[in-house]
C-alpha cells in the first residue's frame, strides 16, 4: 500500500534528482524512493549494531587484554 508524503526539498537537490532521473531513464519518484529506502536500511542497521554494542557493554562484555594485544600485533597499531 502506498501513501503520499509531502517534503520540502532544496531546489538544487530536485535539480540533481531530475538530472539523475534523465541520465538513468528512471523517474524522479523511483530514484527518491530508492534513496530513502537505502538510507533507512543503512541507518536501521547502524542503530541496531549500536544498540547491540550498548547491550554488550552494559553486560561487561569487553575485549580482553589478550584480544587487544592480538589485534595490535595483527594490525601494528599502537593505541597507548
Backbone bond lengths (Angstrom), bond angles and torsions (degrees), N, CA, C in turn:
res aa  C-N    CA-C-N  psi(-1)  N-CA   C-N-CA  omega(-1)  CA-C   N-CA-C  phi
1 X - - - 1.438 - - 1.523 109.07 -
2 X 1.293 117.91 131.65 1.453 122.88 178.43 1.510 110.45 -101.85
3 X 1.313 115.18 155.06 1.448 121.94 175.69 1.522 108.14 -138.43
4 X 1.292 116.36 165.37 1.457 121.24 -178.80 1.517 109.59 -97.95
5 X 1.338 115.36 139.54 1.454 122.36 177.55 1.520 107.04 -132.71
6 X 1.305 116.74 125.24 1.460 120.79 178.59 1.515 109.32 -97.20
7 X 1.317 116.08 132.44 1.463 121.79 -179.27 1.517 110.10 -131.13
8 X 1.297 116.36 146.63 1.464 121.32 170.44 1.516 106.37 -97.69
9 X 1.304 115.10 112.62 1.463 121.10 -174.20 1.519 108.60 -115.00
10 X 1.321 117.30 134.54 1.467 119.37 177.77 1.535 111.20 -56.03
11 X 1.323 114.89 143.29 1.457 120.94 -177.35 1.525 111.79 -55.24
12 X 1.326 116.82 -42.49 1.463 120.39 -179.02 1.532 110.76 -60.88
13 X 1.317 116.71 -39.59 1.462 120.74 179.67 1.522 110.92 -65.24
14 X 1.329 116.34 -41.55 1.463 120.70 178.14 1.527 110.15 -64.32
15 X 1.330 116.45 -40.00 1.463 119.91 177.99 1.527 110.73 -63.29
16 X 1.333 116.46 -44.06 1.467 120.43 178.58 1.525 110.82 -63.92
17 X 1.306 115.98 -39.31 1.454 121.16 177.43 1.530 110.12 -61.38
18 X 1.321 115.95 -44.51 1.463 120.36 178.09 1.513 112.53 -62.75
19 X 1.319 116.94 -41.34 1.468 121.17 178.40 1.524 111.25 -63.38
20 X 1.314 115.57 -43.39 1.462 119.88 179.00 1.524 111.00 -65.61
21 X 1.315 116.02 -40.84 1.463 120.44 178.37 1.528 110.47 -60.70
22 X 1.310 115.80 -45.47 1.458 120.21 -179.75 1.529 110.88 -63.92
23 X 1.320 116.74 -43.22 1.464 120.95 -177.73 1.519 112.56 -67.22
24 X 1.321 116.70 -30.75 1.468 120.04 -176.27 1.519 113.08 -99.33
25 X 1.323 116.69 -10.63 1.459 119.69 -177.89 1.519 113.02 74.11
26 X 1.314 115.83 19.04 1.462 120.51 178.62 1.528 108.41 -109.77
27 X 1.300 116.99 163.01 1.459 119.97 179.70 1.534 110.42 -80.02
28 X 1.328 114.93 155.65 1.470 119.13 175.35 1.519 110.07 -59.67
29 X 1.315 116.47 -39.09 1.459 121.57 179.18 1.526 110.93 -59.47
30 X 1.325 116.83 -46.78 1.471 121.17 -179.82 1.522 110.47 -59.86
31 X 1.327 116.31 -47.69 1.468 120.45 -177.19 1.526 110.61 -65.84
32 X 1.325 117.56 -41.52 1.467 120.48 179.93 1.528 110.96 -63.73
33 X 1.321 116.54 -43.56 1.468 119.85 178.80 1.520 110.44 -64.72
34 X 1.329 117.22 -43.21 1.468 120.49 179.01 1.522 110.86 -61.24
35 X 1.334 116.46 -41.84 1.464 120.48 179.30 1.529 111.24 -63.26
36 X 1.327 116.41 -43.01 1.466 119.42 178.69 1.523 111.18 -65.78
37 X 1.323 117.04 -41.91 1.467 119.96 179.33 1.521 110.85 -63.22
38 X 1.332 117.02 -43.52 1.463 120.61 178.87 1.526 110.92 -62.04
39 X 1.330 116.28 -44.54 1.462 121.12 179.50 1.524 111.17 -61.94
40 X 1.322 116.20 -48.10 1.463 120.63 -178.49 1.527 110.88 -62.26
41 X 1.317 117.02 -43.24 1.465 120.54 179.29 1.524 111.10 -61.76
42 X 1.340 116.47 -45.60 1.465 120.84 -179.18 1.525 110.74 -65.43
43 X 1.317 117.33 -44.96 1.452 120.87 -179.22 1.532 111.60 -66.68
44 X 1.311 116.78 -40.15 1.469 120.51 178.68 1.523 110.41 -62.83
45 X 1.332 116.33 -40.95 1.467 120.31 177.66 1.521 109.75 -61.66
46 X 1.340 115.97 -46.48 1.453 119.56 -177.71 1.529 111.42 -63.70
47 X 1.311 117.46 -43.72 1.473 121.22 178.83 1.531 110.05 -62.35
48 X 1.326 117.46 -41.56 1.465 120.87 178.78 1.529 110.33 -62.53
49 X 1.322 117.51 -41.77 1.468 121.02 178.38 1.531 111.10 -64.36
50 X 1.319 116.56 -40.77 1.465 120.36 178.72 1.520 110.48 -65.02
51 X 1.326 116.53 -43.23 1.467 119.89 179.61 1.531 110.67 -63.02
52 X 1.322 116.88 -39.98 1.465 120.43 177.55 1.534 110.54 -64.47
53 X 1.323 116.84 -41.18 1.463 120.49 178.64 1.526 111.23 -64.58
54 X 1.323 116.76 -37.65 1.469 120.18 177.57 1.530 110.06 -64.32
55 X 1.335 117.03 -41.37 1.470 120.34 176.86 1.531 110.73 -60.09
56 X 1.335 115.52 -44.87 1.468 119.64 179.83 1.528 110.58 -63.09
57 X 1.335 116.79 -42.69 1.465 120.31 179.55 1.527 110.63 -64.68
58 X 1.341 116.28 -42.98 1.463 119.68 178.57 1.527 111.78 -62.10
59 X 1.332 116.35 -29.85 1.460 121.02 178.91 1.532 111.81 -85.08
60 X 1.346 116.61 -1.07 1.459 120.14 179.74 1.510 113.55 77.92
61 X 1.321 116.83 20.04 1.463 121.63 -177.66 1.530 109.38 -88.12
62 X 1.318 115.64 81.98 1.456 122.16 -179.70 1.523 109.87 -110.16
63 X 1.315 115.71 162.12 1.459 120.35 176.49 1.530 108.70 -67.15
64 X 1.327 115.48 140.43 1.469 120.51 177.80 1.530 109.17 -77.03
65 X 1.328 115.49 165.68 1.464 119.99 176.33 1.520 110.80 -58.92
66 X 1.324 116.62 -35.80 1.458 120.83 179.82 1.537 111.43 -67.35
67 X 1.336 116.40 -40.53 1.472 120.19 178.44 1.531 110.99 -65.25
68 X 1.325 116.42 -39.91 1.468 120.40 177.75 1.519 110.05 -65.86
69 X 1.323 117.16 -42.20 1.470 120.88 178.73 1.524 110.52 -62.32
70 X 1.331 117.15 -39.83 1.466 120.41 178.41 1.524 110.96 -63.77
71 X 1.321 116.99 -41.76 1.468 120.12 176.82 1.519 111.32 -65.17
72 X 1.319 115.78 -41.51 1.461 120.42 178.76 1.524 110.25 -61.08
73 X 1.319 115.33 -42.22 1.464 120.47 179.15 1.528 111.10 -65.78
74 X 1.314 116.08 -41.45 1.464 121.21 -178.04 1.526 111.76 -66.60
75 X 1.337 116.97 -45.94 1.459 120.82 -172.96 1.525 113.31 -100.07
76 X 1.329 117.37 -12.22 1.458 119.70 177.55 1.513 113.83 71.09
77 X 1.320 117.17 25.71 1.456 120.45 -179.95 1.516 109.64 -100.39
78 X 1.294 116.02 130.45 1.466 120.62 178.83 1.528 108.47 -105.43
79 X 1.311 117.32 112.72 1.456 121.69 -178.05 1.514 112.26 -91.23
80 X 1.318 118.30 -5.25 1.466 118.28 -177.30 1.496 113.18 -97.73
